[in-house]
């Protein structure tokens, strides 16, 4: 059986990509359920969501630019 990853670094980057892509999609799908409703967004969870989105986009952009 052939190994998918040659080292731990590749495995780490693949896991981070999966976490960020699934998290970004999850936040986007959850946000869509709030349309046409009055919703109070507490500042702390909103800040965590925003931080996750920004870090996810930056990581995925850095990874895509590195492979070109």
PDB file of N, CA, C, O and CB in Angstrom:
ATOM      1  N   UNK A   1       0.838  -1.173   0.000  1.00  0.00           N
ATOM      2  CA  UNK A   1       0.000   0.000   0.000  1.00  0.00           C
ATOM      3  C   UNK A   1       0.890   1.246   0.000  1.00  0.00           C
ATOM      4  O   UNK A   1       1.795   1.372   0.826  1.00  0.00           O
ATOM      5  CB  UNK A   1      -0.958  -0.008   1.217  1.00  0.00           C
ATOM      6  N   UNK A   2       0.629   2.151  -0.921  1.00  0.00           N
ATOM      7  CA  UNK A   2       1.429   3.361  -1.054  1.00  0.00           C
ATOM      8  C   UNK A   2       0.934   4.438  -0.090  1.00  0.00           C
ATOM      9  O   UNK A   2      -0.270   4.617   0.094  1.00  0.00           O
ATOM     10  CB  UNK A   2       1.386   3.877  -2.503  1.00  0.00           C
ATOM     11  N   UNK A   3       1.872   5.145   0.517  1.00  0.00           N
ATOM     12  CA  UNK A   3       1.518   6.229   1.438  1.00  0.00           C
ATOM     13  C   UNK A   3       1.005   7.432   0.647  1.00  0.00           C
ATOM     14  O   UNK A   3       1.531   7.758  -0.417  1.00  0.00           O
ATOM     15  CB  UNK A   3       2.740   6.632   2.313  1.00  0.00           C
ATOM     16  N   UNK A   4      -0.018   8.081   1.177  1.00  0.00           N
ATOM     17  CA  UNK A   4      -0.584   9.253   0.511  1.00  0.00           C
ATOM     18  C   UNK A   4       0.293  10.467   0.736  1.00  0.00           C
ATOM     19  O   UNK A   4       0.465  11.289  -0.164  1.00  0.00           O
ATOM     20  CB  UNK A   4      -2.004   9.527   1.011  1.00  0.00           C
ATOM     21  N   UNK A   5       0.856  10.586   1.951  1.00  0.00           N
ATOM     22  CA  UNK A   5       1.689  11.730   2.299  1.00  0.00           C
ATOM     23  C   UNK A   5       3.119  11.259   2.532  1.00  0.00           C
ATOM     24  O   UNK A   5       3.344  10.218   3.150  1.00  0.00           O
ATOM     25  CB  UNK A   5       1.139  12.457   3.553  1.00  0.00           C
ATOM     26  N   UNK A   6       4.070  12.019   2.041  1.00  0.00           N
ATOM     27  CA  UNK A   6       5.475  11.659   2.208  1.00  0.00           C
ATOM     28  C   UNK A   6       6.012  12.046   3.577  1.00  0.00           C
ATOM     29  O   UNK A   6       6.942  11.413   4.077  1.00  0.00           O
ATOM     30  CB  UNK A   6       6.309  12.313   1.132  1.00  0.00           C
ATOM     31  N   UNK A   7       5.441  13.078   4.190  1.00  0.00           N
ATOM     32  CA  UNK A   7       5.903  13.512   5.513  1.00  0.00           C
ATOM     33  C   UNK A   7       4.741  14.110   6.302  1.00  0.00           C
ATOM     34  O   UNK A   7       3.639  14.282   5.782  1.00  0.00           O
ATOM     35  CB  UNK A   7       7.056  14.543   5.383  1.00  0.00           C
ATOM     36  N   UNK A   8       5.015  14.424   7.575  1.00  0.00           N
ATOM     37  CA  UNK A   8       3.984  14.961   8.459  1.00  0.00           C
ATOM     38  C   UNK A   8       3.549  16.353   8.047  1.00  0.00           C
ATOM     39  O   UNK A   8       2.413  16.748   8.312  1.00  0.00           O
ATOM     40  CB  UNK A   8       4.479  14.985   9.886  1.00  0.00           C
ATOM     41  N   UNK A   9       4.419  17.094   7.411  1.00  0.00           N
ATOM     42  CA  UNK A   9       4.093  18.455   6.981  1.00  0.00           C
ATOM     43  C   UNK A   9       2.983  18.446   5.930  1.00  0.00           C
ATOM     44  O   UNK A   9       2.068  19.268   5.988  1.00  0.00           O
ATOM     45  CB  UNK A   9       5.344  19.153   6.422  1.00  0.00           C
ATOM     46  N   UNK A  10       3.057  17.541   4.993  1.00  0.00           N
ATOM     47  CA  UNK A  10       2.008  17.432   3.969  1.00  0.00           C
ATOM     48  C   UNK A  10       0.673  17.019   4.594  1.00  0.00           C
ATOM     49  O   UNK A  10      -0.381  17.528   4.213  1.00  0.00           O
ATOM     50  CB  UNK A  10       2.420  16.415   2.883  1.00  0.00           C
ATOM     51  N   UNK A  11       0.728  16.098   5.550  1.00  0.00           N
ATOM     52  CA  UNK A  11      -0.490  15.672   6.245  1.00  0.00           C
ATOM     53  C   UNK A  11      -1.107  16.840   7.004  1.00  0.00           C
ATOM     54  O   UNK A  11      -2.324  17.022   6.978  1.00  0.00           O
ATOM     55  CB  UNK A  11      -0.187  14.510   7.211  1.00  0.00           C
ATOM     56  N   UNK A  12      -0.281  17.630   7.677  1.00  0.00           N
ATOM     57  CA  UNK A  12      -0.757  18.790   8.420  1.00  0.00           C
ATOM     58  C   UNK A  12      -1.440  19.782   7.484  1.00  0.00           C
ATOM     59  O   UNK A  12      -2.525  20.273   7.795  1.00  0.00           O
ATOM     60  CB  UNK A  12       0.405  19.468   9.163  1.00  0.00           C
ATOM     61  N   UNK A  13      -0.822  20.085   6.342  1.00  0.00           N
ATOM     62  CA  UNK A  13      -1.401  21.050   5.407  1.00  0.00           C
ATOM     63  C   UNK A  13      -2.718  20.542   4.810  1.00  0.00           C
ATOM     64  O   UNK A  13      -3.647  21.323   4.602  1.00  0.00           O
ATOM     65  CB  UNK A  13      -0.406  21.358   4.286  1.00  0.00           C
ATOM     66  N   UNK A  14      -2.799  19.246   4.537  1.00  0.00           N
ATOM     67  CA  UNK A  14      -4.062  18.692   4.033  1.00  0.00           C
ATOM     68  C   UNK A  14      -5.159  18.763   5.096  1.00  0.00           C
ATOM     69  O   UNK A  14      -6.305  19.085   4.782  1.00  0.00           O
ATOM     70  CB  UNK A  14      -3.863  17.235   3.579  1.00  0.00           C
ATOM     71  N   UNK A  15      -4.815  18.466   6.348  1.00  0.00           N
ATOM     72  CA  UNK A  15      -5.809  18.543   7.432  1.00  0.00           C
ATOM     73  C   UNK A  15      -6.274  19.981   7.642  1.00  0.00           C
ATOM     74  O   UNK A  15      -7.464  20.225   7.841  1.00  0.00           O
ATOM     75  CB  UNK A  15      -5.224  17.981   8.745  1.00  0.00           C
ATOM     76  N   UNK A  16      -5.346  20.931   7.600  1.00  0.00           N
ATOM     77  CA  UNK A  16      -5.724  22.336   7.767  1.00  0.00           C
ATOM     78  C   UNK A  16      -6.624  22.799   6.618  1.00  0.00           C
ATOM     79  O   UNK A  16      -7.574  23.550   6.838  1.00  0.00           O
ATOM     80  CB  UNK A  16      -4.466  23.224   7.847  1.00  0.00           C
ATOM     81  N   UNK A  17      -6.330  22.357   5.408  1.00  0.00           N
ATOM     82  CA  UNK A  17      -7.176  22.725   4.267  1.00  0.00           C
ATOM     83  C   UNK A  17      -8.592  22.189   4.443  1.00  0.00           C
ATOM     84  O   UNK A  17      -9.563  22.898   4.175  1.00  0.00           O
ATOM     85  CB  UNK A  17      -6.571  22.196   2.956  1.00  0.00           C
ATOM     86  N   UNK A  18      -8.714  20.948   4.888  1.00  0.00           N
ATOM     87  CA  UNK A  18     -10.029  20.352   5.098  1.00  0.00           C
ATOM     88  C   UNK A  18     -10.784  21.100   6.199  1.00  0.00           C
ATOM     89  O   UNK A  18     -11.974  21.378   6.056  1.00  0.00           O
ATOM     90  CB  UNK A  18      -9.895  18.858   5.458  1.00  0.00           C
ATOM     91  N   UNK A  19     -10.096  21.426   7.293  1.00  0.00           N
ATOM     92  CA  UNK A  19     -10.731  22.141   8.399  1.00  0.00           C
ATOM     93  C   UNK A  19     -11.220  23.512   7.943  1.00  0.00           C
ATOM     94  O   UNK A  19     -12.351  23.898   8.239  1.00  0.00           O
ATOM     95  CB  UNK A  19      -9.752  22.290   9.578  1.00  0.00           C
ATOM     96  N   UNK A  20     -10.376  24.249   7.226  1.00  0.00           N
ATOM     97  CA  UNK A  20     -10.758  25.599   6.810  1.00  0.00           C
ATOM     98  C   UNK A  20     -11.864  25.579   5.759  1.00  0.00           C
ATOM     99  O   UNK A  20     -12.787  26.390   5.837  1.00  0.00           O
ATOM    100  CB  UNK A  20      -9.544  26.343   6.265  1.00  0.00           C
ATOM    101  N   UNK A  21     -11.801  24.682   4.785  1.00  0.00           N
ATOM    102  CA  UNK A  21     -12.833  24.632   3.747  1.00  0.00           C
ATOM    103  C   UNK A  21     -14.183  24.236   4.355  1.00  0.00           C
ATOM    104  O   UNK A  21     -15.200  24.865   4.065  1.00  0.00           O
ATOM    105  CB  UNK A  21     -12.432  23.635   2.630  1.00  0.00           C
ATOM    106  N   UNK A  22     -14.194  23.204   5.190  1.00  0.00           N
ATOM    107  CA  UNK A  22     -15.454  22.782   5.819  1.00  0.00           C
ATOM    108  C   UNK A  22     -15.987  23.852   6.765  1.00  0.00           C
ATOM    109  O   UNK A  22     -17.197  24.065   6.834  1.00  0.00           O
ATOM    110  CB  UNK A  22     -15.258  21.464   6.581  1.00  0.00           C
ATOM    111  N   UNK A  23     -15.104  24.525   7.491  1.00  0.00           N
ATOM    112  CA  UNK A  23     -15.537  25.581   8.406  1.00  0.00           C
ATOM    113  C   UNK A  23     -16.112  26.773   7.682  1.00  0.00           C
ATOM    114  O   UNK A  23     -17.125  27.329   8.108  1.00  0.00           O
ATOM    115  CB  UNK A  23     -14.389  26.025   9.265  1.00  0.00           C
ATOM    116  N   UNK A  24     -15.480  27.176   6.590  1.00  0.00           N
ATOM    117  CA  UNK A  24     -15.973  28.313   5.810  1.00  0.00           C
ATOM    118  C   UNK A  24     -17.335  27.990   5.198  1.00  0.00           C
ATOM    119  O   UNK A  24     -18.238  28.827   5.205  1.00  0.00           O
ATOM    120  CB  UNK A  24     -14.964  28.691   4.702  1.00  0.00           C
ATOM    121  N   UNK A  25     -17.478  26.789   4.675  1.00  0.00           N
ATOM    122  CA  UNK A  25     -18.768  26.388   4.107  1.00  0.00           C
ATOM    123  C   UNK A  25     -19.828  26.314   5.208  1.00  0.00           C
ATOM    124  O   UNK A  25     -20.965  26.736   4.997  1.00  0.00           O
ATOM    125  CB  UNK A  25     -18.646  25.022   3.379  1.00  0.00           C
ATOM    126  N   UNK A  26     -19.471  25.786   6.372  1.00  0.00           N
ATOM    127  CA  UNK A  26     -20.410  25.690   7.490  1.00  0.00           C
ATOM    128  C   UNK A  26     -20.882  27.049   7.978  1.00  0.00           C
ATOM    129  O   UNK A  26     -22.071  27.235   8.237  1.00  0.00           O
ATOM    130  CB  UNK A  26     -19.777  24.941   8.630  1.00  0.00           C
ATOM    131  N   UNK A  27     -19.965  28.001   8.109  1.00  0.00           N
ATOM    132  CA  UNK A  27     -20.342  29.353   8.542  1.00  0.00           C
ATOM    133  C   UNK A  27     -21.237  30.009   7.489  1.00  0.00           C
ATOM    134  O   UNK A  27     -22.207  30.685   7.833  1.00  0.00           O
ATOM    135  CB  UNK A  27     -19.078  30.222   8.797  1.00  0.00           C
ATOM    136  N   UNK A  28     -20.916  29.815   6.217  1.00  0.00           N
ATOM    137  CA  UNK A  28     -21.720  30.418   5.147  1.00  0.00           C
ATOM    138  C   UNK A  28     -23.130  29.828   5.120  1.00  0.00           C
ATOM    139  O   UNK A  28     -24.104  30.565   4.958  1.00  0.00           O
ATOM    140  CB  UNK A  28     -21.038  30.214   3.783  1.00  0.00           C
ATOM    141  N   UNK A  29     -23.248  28.517   5.275  1.00  0.00           N
ATOM    142  CA  UNK A  29     -24.568  27.876   5.254  1.00  0.00           C
ATOM    143  C   UNK A  29     -25.386  28.306   6.471  1.00  0.00           C
ATOM    144  O   UNK A  29     -26.589  28.539   6.347  1.00  0.00           O
ATOM    145  CB  UNK A  29     -24.426  26.334   5.219  1.00  0.00           C
ATOM    146  N   UNK A  30     -24.762  28.416   7.639  1.00  0.00           N
ATOM    147  CA  UNK A  30     -25.485  28.845   8.832  1.00  0.00           C
ATOM    148  C   UNK A  30     -25.933  30.295   8.703  1.00  0.00           C
ATOM    149  O   UNK A  30     -27.027  30.643   9.147  1.00  0.00           O
ATOM    150  CB  UNK A  30     -24.613  28.671  10.078  1.00  0.00           C
ATOM    151  N   UNK A  31     -25.106  31.144   8.104  1.00  0.00           N
ATOM    152  CA  UNK A  31     -25.469  32.550   7.937  1.00  0.00           C
ATOM    153  C   UNK A  31     -26.674  32.712   7.015  1.00  0.00           C
ATOM    154  O   UNK A  31     -27.478  33.622   7.215  1.00  0.00           O
ATOM    155  CB  UNK A  31     -24.285  33.340   7.387  1.00  0.00           C
ATOM    156  N   UNK A  32     -26.815  31.854   6.015  1.00  0.00           N
ATOM    157  CA  UNK A  32     -27.938  31.933   5.080  1.00  0.00           C
ATOM    158  C   UNK A  32     -29.267  31.699   5.801  1.00  0.00           C
ATOM    159  O   UNK A  32     -30.295  32.231   5.382  1.00  0.00           O
ATOM    160  CB  UNK A  32     -27.764  30.908   3.943  1.00  0.00           C
ATOM    161  N   UNK A  33     -29.259  30.911   6.878  1.00  0.00           N
ATOM    162  CA  UNK A  33     -30.512  30.641   7.596  1.00  0.00           C
ATOM    163  C   UNK A  33     -31.032  31.871   8.332  1.00  0.00           C
ATOM    164  O   UNK A  33     -32.187  31.872   8.758  1.00  0.00           O
ATOM    165  CB  UNK A  33     -30.313  29.502   8.586  1.00  0.00           C
ATOM    166  N   UNK A  34     -30.222  32.921   8.499  1.00  0.00           N
ATOM    167  CA  UNK A  34     -30.643  34.128   9.198  1.00  0.00           C
ATOM    168  C   UNK A  34     -31.306  35.154   8.279  1.00  0.00           C
ATOM    169  O   UNK A  34     -31.761  36.188   8.769  1.00  0.00           O
ATOM    170  CB  UNK A  34     -29.461  34.754   9.877  1.00  0.00           C
ATOM    171  N   UNK A  35     -31.378  34.915   6.982  1.00  0.00           N
ATOM    172  CA  UNK A  35     -31.980  35.886   6.067  1.00  0.00           C
ATOM    173  C   UNK A  35     -33.466  36.061   6.389  1.00  0.00           C
ATOM    174  O   UNK A  35     -34.152  35.105   6.752  1.00  0.00           O
ATOM    175  CB  UNK A  35     -31.794  35.438   4.594  1.00  0.00           C
ATOM    176  N   UNK A  36     -33.952  37.301   6.250  1.00  0.00           N
ATOM    177  CA  UNK A  36     -35.341  37.679   6.507  1.00  0.00           C
ATOM    178  C   UNK A  36     -35.770  37.453   7.961  1.00  0.00           C
ATOM    179  O   UNK A  36     -36.949  37.218   8.225  1.00  0.00           O
ATOM    180  CB  UNK A  36     -36.253  36.903   5.590  1.00  0.00           C
ATOM    181  N   UNK A  37     -34.830  37.522   8.899  1.00  0.00           N
ATOM    182  CA  UNK A  37     -35.136  37.391  10.311  1.00  0.00           C
ATOM    183  C   UNK A  37     -34.332  38.443  11.071  1.00  0.00           C
ATOM    184  O   UNK A  37     -33.248  38.846  10.651  1.00  0.00           O
ATOM    185  CB  UNK A  37     -34.819  35.950  10.829  1.00  0.00           C
ATOM    186  N   UNK A  38     -34.892  38.876  12.196  1.00  0.00           N
ATOM    187  CA  UNK A  38     -34.152  39.774  13.084  1.00  0.00           C
ATOM    188  C   UNK A  38     -33.367  38.905  14.051  1.00  0.00           C
ATOM    189  O   UNK A  38     -33.941  38.162  14.847  1.00  0.00           O
ATOM    190  CB  UNK A  38     -35.112  40.764  13.851  1.00  0.00           C
ATOM    191  N   UNK A  39     -32.059  39.006  13.970  1.00  0.00           N
ATOM    192  CA  UNK A  39     -31.195  38.166  14.799  1.00  0.00           C
ATOM    193  C   UNK A  39     -30.177  39.052  15.497  1.00  0.00           C
ATOM    194  O   UNK A  39     -29.594  39.949  14.887  1.00  0.00           O
ATOM    195  CB  UNK A  39     -30.484  37.068  13.947  1.00  0.00           C
ATOM    196  N   UNK A  40     -29.970  38.792  16.778  1.00  0.00           N
ATOM    197  CA  UNK A  40     -28.935  39.497  17.531  1.00  0.00           C
ATOM    198  C   UNK A  40     -27.653  38.683  17.451  1.00  0.00           C
ATOM    199  O   UNK A  40     -27.626  37.514  17.837  1.00  0.00           O
ATOM    200  CB  UNK A  40     -29.366  39.727  19.020  1.00  0.00           C
ATOM    201  N   UNK A  41     -26.600  39.298  16.954  1.00  0.00           N
ATOM    202  CA  UNK A  41     -25.306  38.639  16.871  1.00  0.00           C
ATOM    203  C   UNK A  41     -24.431  39.117  18.021  1.00  0.00           C
ATOM    204  O   UNK A  41     -23.987  40.265  18.011  1.00  0.00           O
ATOM    205  CB  UNK A  41     -24.625  38.915  15.505  1.00  0.00           C
ATOM    206  N   UNK A  42     -24.171  38.267  19.012  1.00  0.00           N
ATOM    207  CA  UNK A  42     -23.275  38.673  20.095  1.00  0.00           C
ATOM    208  C   UNK A  42     -21.877  38.946  19.552  1.00  0.00           C
ATOM    209  O   UNK A  42     -21.453  38.330  18.574  1.00  0.00           O
ATOM    210  CB  UNK A  42     -23.221  37.590  21.191  1.00  0.00           C
ATOM    211  N   UNK A  43     -21.170  39.866  20.186  1.00  0.00           N
ATOM    212  CA  UNK A  43     -19.884  40.295  19.637  1.00  0.00           C
ATOM    213  C   UNK A  43     -18.806  39.216  19.740  1.00  0.00           C
ATOM    214  O   UNK A  43     -17.996  39.081  18.823  1.00  0.00           O
ATOM    215  CB  UNK A  43     -19.418  41.545  20.348  1.00  0.00           C
ATOM    216  N   UNK A  44     -18.773  38.445  20.827  1.00  0.00           N
ATOM    217  CA  UNK A  44     -17.689  37.476  20.979  1.00  0.00           C
ATOM    218  C   UNK A  44     -17.750  36.343  19.951  1.00  0.00           C
ATOM    219  O   UNK A  44     -16.751  36.108  19.272  1.00  0.00           O
ATOM    220  CB  UNK A  44     -17.720  36.894  22.371  1.00  0.00           C
ATOM    221  N   UNK A  45     -18.888  35.620  19.801  1.00  0.00           N
ATOM    222  CA  UNK A  45     -18.919  34.581  18.761  1.00  0.00           C
ATOM    223  C   UNK A  45     -18.759  35.158  17.352  1.00  0.00           C
ATOM    224  O   UNK A  45     -18.174  34.519  16.478  1.00  0.00           O
ATOM    225  CB  UNK A  45     -20.225  33.801  18.846  1.00  0.00           C
ATOM    226  N   UNK A  46     -19.279  36.357  17.141  1.00  0.00           N
ATOM    227  CA  UNK A  46     -19.126  36.985  15.836  1.00  0.00           C
ATOM    228  C   UNK A  46     -17.659  37.279  15.556  1.00  0.00           C
ATOM    229  O   UNK A  46     -17.207  37.123  14.422  1.00  0.00           O
ATOM    230  CB  UNK A  46     -19.954  38.273  15.757  1.00  0.00           C
ATOM    231  N   UNK A  47     -16.912  37.700  16.566  1.00  0.00           N
ATOM    232  CA  UNK A  47     -15.479  37.958  16.394  1.00  0.00           C
ATOM    233  C   UNK A  47     -14.731  36.656  16.114  1.00  0.00           C
ATOM    234  O   UNK A  47     -13.804  36.638  15.305  1.00  0.00           O
ATOM    235  CB  UNK A  47     -14.896  38.649  17.648  1.00  0.00           C
ATOM    236  N   UNK A  48     -15.125  35.573  16.771  1.00  0.00           N
ATOM    237  CA  UNK A  48     -14.476  34.283  16.498  1.00  0.00           C
ATOM    238  C   UNK A  48     -14.767  33.803  15.074  1.00  0.00           C
ATOM    239  O   UNK A  48     -13.871  33.302  14.394  1.00  0.00           O
ATOM    240  CB  UNK A  48     -14.945  33.227  17.512  1.00  0.00           C
ATOM    241  N   UNK A  49     -16.006  33.954  14.627  1.00  0.00           N
ATOM    242  CA  UNK A  49     -16.343  33.576  13.253  1.00  0.00           C
ATOM    243  C   UNK A  49     -15.550  34.412  12.251  1.00  0.00           C
ATOM    244  O   UNK A  49     -15.022  33.883  11.273  1.00  0.00           O
ATOM    245  CB  UNK A  49     -17.853  33.741  13.003  1.00  0.00           C
ATOM    246  N   UNK A  50     -15.471  35.697  12.497  1.00  0.00           N
ATOM    247  CA  UNK A  50     -14.737  36.576  11.580  1.00  0.00           C
ATOM    248  C   UNK A  50     -13.257  36.246  11.556  1.00  0.00           C
ATOM    249  O   UNK A  50     -12.634  36.243  10.495  1.00  0.00           O
ATOM    250  CB  UNK A  50     -14.931  38.035  11.972  1.00  0.00           C
ATOM    251  N   UNK A  51     -12.691  35.967  12.724  1.00  0.00           N
ATOM    252  CA  UNK A  51     -11.279  35.592  12.796  1.00  0.00           C
ATOM    253  C   UNK A  51     -11.023  34.288  12.053  1.00  0.00           C
ATOM    254  O   UNK A  51     -10.030  34.158  11.337  1.00  0.00           O
ATOM    255  CB  UNK A  51     -10.832  35.463  14.255  1.00  0.00           C
ATOM    256  N   UNK A  52     -11.927  33.318  12.229  1.00  0.00           N
ATOM    257  CA  UNK A  52     -11.786  32.043  11.528  1.00  0.00           C
ATOM    258  C   UNK A  52     -11.879  32.229  10.017  1.00  0.00           C
ATOM    259  O   UNK A  52     -11.089  31.651   9.270  1.00  0.00           O
ATOM    260  CB  UNK A  52     -12.854  31.055  12.002  1.00  0.00           C
ATOM    261  N   UNK A  53     -12.842  33.034   9.563  1.00  0.00           N
ATOM    262  CA  UNK A  53     -12.992  33.266   8.128  1.00  0.00           C
ATOM    263  C   UNK A  53     -11.763  33.950   7.531  1.00  0.00           C
ATOM    264  O   UNK A  53     -11.284  33.556   6.468  1.00  0.00           O
ATOM    265  CB  UNK A  53     -14.232  34.107   7.862  1.00  0.00           C
ATOM    266  N   UNK A  54     -11.259  34.966   8.211  1.00  0.00           N
ATOM    267  CA  UNK A  54     -10.089  35.685   7.697  1.00  0.00           C
ATOM    268  C   UNK A  54      -8.867  34.779   7.680  1.00  0.00           C
ATOM    269  O   UNK A  54      -8.135  34.743   6.691  1.00  0.00           O
ATOM    270  CB  UNK A  54      -9.807  36.938   8.544  1.00  0.00           C
ATOM    271  N   UNK A  55      -8.639  34.046   8.770  1.00  0.00           N
ATOM    272  CA  UNK A  55      -7.466  33.163   8.797  1.00  0.00           C
ATOM    273  C   UNK A  55      -7.600  32.031   7.779  1.00  0.00           C
ATOM    274  O   UNK A  55      -6.608  31.628   7.171  1.00  0.00           O
ATOM    275  CB  UNK A  55      -7.269  32.580  10.206  1.00  0.00           C
ATOM    276  N   UNK A  56      -8.811  31.517   7.588  1.00  0.00           N
ATOM    277  CA  UNK A  56      -9.021  30.463   6.591  1.00  0.00           C
ATOM    278  C   UNK A  56      -8.759  30.943   5.177  1.00  0.00           C
ATOM    279  O   UNK A  56      -8.108  30.253   4.393  1.00  0.00           O
ATOM    280  CB  UNK A  56     -10.429  29.931   6.687  1.00  0.00           C
ATOM    281  N   UNK A  57      -9.259  32.116   4.853  1.00  0.00           N
ATOM    282  CA  UNK A  57      -9.042  32.660   3.509  1.00  0.00           C
ATOM    283  C   UNK A  57      -7.561  32.975   3.282  1.00  0.00           C
ATOM    284  O   UNK A  57      -7.023  32.706   2.208  1.00  0.00           O
ATOM    285  CB  UNK A  57      -9.895  33.931   3.297  1.00  0.00           C
ATOM    286  N   UNK A  58      -6.913  33.539   4.288  1.00  0.00           N
ATOM    287  CA  UNK A  58      -5.481  33.837   4.152  1.00  0.00           C
ATOM    288  C   UNK A  58      -4.656  32.562   3.983  1.00  0.00           C
ATOM    289  O   UNK A  58      -3.743  32.521   3.158  1.00  0.00           O
ATOM    290  CB  UNK A  58      -4.983  34.620   5.374  1.00  0.00           C
ATOM    291  N   UNK A  59      -4.970  31.521   4.759  1.00  0.00           N
ATOM    292  CA  UNK A  59      -4.237  30.265   4.638  1.00  0.00           C
ATOM    293  C   UNK A  59      -4.452  29.632   3.264  1.00  0.00           C
ATOM    294  O   UNK A  59      -3.497  29.193   2.624  1.00  0.00           O
ATOM    295  CB  UNK A  59      -4.665  29.293   5.741  1.00  0.00           C
ATOM    296  N   UNK A  60      -5.707  29.584   2.814  1.00  0.00           N
ATOM    297  CA  UNK A  60      -5.976  28.971   1.511  1.00  0.00           C
ATOM    298  C   UNK A  60      -5.368  29.777   0.368  1.00  0.00           C
ATOM    299  O   UNK A  60      -4.906  29.200  -0.616  1.00  0.00           O
ATOM    300  CB  UNK A  60      -7.477  28.827   1.298  1.00  0.00           C
ATOM    301  N   UNK A  61      -5.363  31.101   0.485  1.00  0.00           N
ATOM    302  CA  UNK A  61      -4.724  31.930  -0.545  1.00  0.00           C
ATOM    303  C   UNK A  61      -3.219  31.722  -0.542  1.00  0.00           C
ATOM    304  O   UNK A  61      -2.605  31.627  -1.605  1.00  0.00           O
ATOM    305  CB  UNK A  61      -5.051  33.418  -0.328  1.00  0.00           C
ATOM    306  N   UNK A  62      -2.613  31.650   0.652  1.00  0.00           N
ATOM    307  CA  UNK A  62      -1.176  31.414   0.747  1.00  0.00           C
ATOM    308  C   UNK A  62      -0.815  30.053   0.161  1.00  0.00           C
ATOM    309  O   UNK A  62       0.186  29.923  -0.544  1.00  0.00           O
ATOM    310  CB  UNK A  62      -0.711  31.506   2.208  1.00  0.00           C
ATOM    311  N   UNK A  63      -1.625  29.045   0.451  1.00  0.00           N
ATOM    312  CA  UNK A  63      -1.350  27.701  -0.052  1.00  0.00           C
ATOM    313  C   UNK A  63      -1.509  27.636  -1.576  1.00  0.00           C
ATOM    314  O   UNK A  63      -0.723  26.971  -2.251  1.00  0.00           O
ATOM    315  CB  UNK A  63      -2.282  26.681   0.620  1.00  0.00           C
ATOM    316  N   UNK A  64      -2.513  28.318  -2.114  1.00  0.00           N
ATOM    317  CA  UNK A  64      -2.715  28.278  -3.566  1.00  0.00           C
ATOM    318  C   UNK A  64      -1.612  29.048  -4.291  1.00  0.00           C
ATOM    319  O   UNK A  64      -1.213  28.653  -5.387  1.00  0.00           O
ATOM    320  CB  UNK A  64      -4.094  28.858  -3.933  1.00  0.00           C
ATOM    321  N   UNK A  65      -1.112  30.139  -3.705  1.00  0.00           N
ATOM    322  CA  UNK A  65      -0.029  30.895  -4.333  1.00  0.00           C
ATOM    323  C   UNK A  65       1.305  30.146  -4.244  1.00  0.00           C
ATOM    324  O   UNK A  65       2.163  30.297  -5.114  1.00  0.00           O
ATOM    325  CB  UNK A  65       0.100  32.274  -3.677  1.00  0.00           C
ATOM    326  N   UNK A  66       1.474  29.352  -3.207  1.00  0.00           N
ATOM    327  CA  UNK A  66       2.713  28.601  -3.007  1.00  0.00           C
ATOM    328  C   UNK A  66       2.851  27.478  -4.023  1.00  0.00           C
ATOM    329  O   UNK A  66       3.971  27.130  -4.399  1.00  0.00           O
ATOM    330  CB  UNK A  66       2.767  28.032  -1.594  1.00  0.00           C
ATOM    331  N   UNK A  67       1.740  26.900  -4.476  1.00  0.00           N
ATOM    332  CA  UNK A  67       1.786  25.775  -5.399  1.00  0.00           C
ATOM    333  C   UNK A  67       1.923  26.191  -6.850  1.00  0.00           C
ATOM    334  O   UNK A  67       2.102  25.332  -7.713  1.00  0.00           O
ATOM    335  CB  UNK A  67       0.563  24.946  -5.239  1.00  0.00           C
ATOM    336  N   UNK A  68       1.847  27.476  -7.146  1.00  0.00           N
ATOM    337  CA  UNK A  68       1.968  27.914  -8.539  1.00  0.00           C
ATOM    338  C   UNK A  68       3.385  28.115  -8.934  1.00  0.00           C
ATOM    339  O   UNK A  68       3.661  28.484 -10.076  1.00  0.00           O
ATOM    340  CB  UNK A  68       1.209  29.177  -8.768  1.00  0.00           C
TER     341      UNK A  68
END
